[in-house]
Amino acid sequence: MNGLLTDDQRSALEEFRAFADAEIAPHADPAHRAQRTEPAVVKALADTGWMGLAIPAEYGGLGRDAVQLGLLAGELGRACSSIRSLLTVHTMVAHAIGRWGSREQRERWLPRLATGELTAALAVSEPGAGSDMAAVATALTREGEGWRLDGHKKWITYGETADLLLVVGRSAEGPTAVLVERGTPGLRTALITDLIGIRASMTADVWFDGCAVPGENLLGRPGLGVSHVAGAALDLGRYTVAWGSVGILDACLAASVDYAGRREAFGAPIKEHQLVRRMVSTMYADRQAARLLCLEAGRLRDARDPGALAAASTAKYFASTAAVRAASDTVQIHGANGCGPDYPAQRLLGDAKVMEVIEGSTQLHQTGLAEYAFQESARARRPHADAVTADAVRRDR
């Protein structure tokens, strides 16, 4: 991969990898069992400045490119998917504020998000609204110069601890986005435990009971909460989840190669058995392919190419489904040990499965990618059809 990266990107990757190995990976299994992220781990990440990796320098961030953000998400995903999910939701909210916030909102929030003084979470999903974001029912009612917020959000990653929530509710104009601070009267959260994966991600139920939201906390215009604000955030989230899935593929491959080289059965290390080699070779090829798709998605994002949306969706779909295959095979290679808590295989399988659900389910991406394919085919046929029409016009003359 190094030949595809700039010198700055290679240097950043080395930093990210060293940090993930030293500060994140040792805590992954204990955090998985405890079902919580220790504040010291969040502080360690904040102290690097990487919570603001993609925030523009004028607002206190590092202003790094999308490829570097992806590389960071990949290394955190390799070490601990829960910490990667913190980077994802925090960066999604910062990106939405940077894209749709007023100058005053950017100056107020982005510097503190960049340093990690504040952490942020995206609150869109509800018990009856997941992938169908336009179905949100949480009520936003105008009240004086501000808004009243009533409703219930569910599955909010880091919702239990985030200092700032980007909430999409329903106003008279349609889905509308507002920023809600921790400590707002009427705001209540409850940790959701026993998830299948990303068990340390402090995922929460969030209730709003008559929360008063100041008018200056409206993000974007009323009615644009899904189509513009959340849409921009989720596009970035999809990209970092794709890279996080590459990280899971990395972790699965490393765990499988290590175990297969040490474990003996029928008089030989199991790495010599052909079916084990088949599983490892598939993991390796999938990891390489997923990484290349993610790099292309990052390159197009940095170039502001219109194809970046399709590239991110392709990368997320392929990488997340490949991660599930790899994690399942990792458990199989580990045998009974893969089913227990003493090896990372169990954690990797649960984390991988979550990747197929969040930031657009596998089925949504399958539907969307098919549409991209139809559109590409139509564009490819159009020049030929135009040429045929022009030729017919010339003959008629």
Order of alpha helices (4+ residues) and beta strands (2+ residues): alpha-alpha-alpha-alpha-alpha-alpha-beta-beta-beta-beta-beta-beta-beta-beta-alpha-beta-beta-alpha-alpha-alpha-alpha-alpha
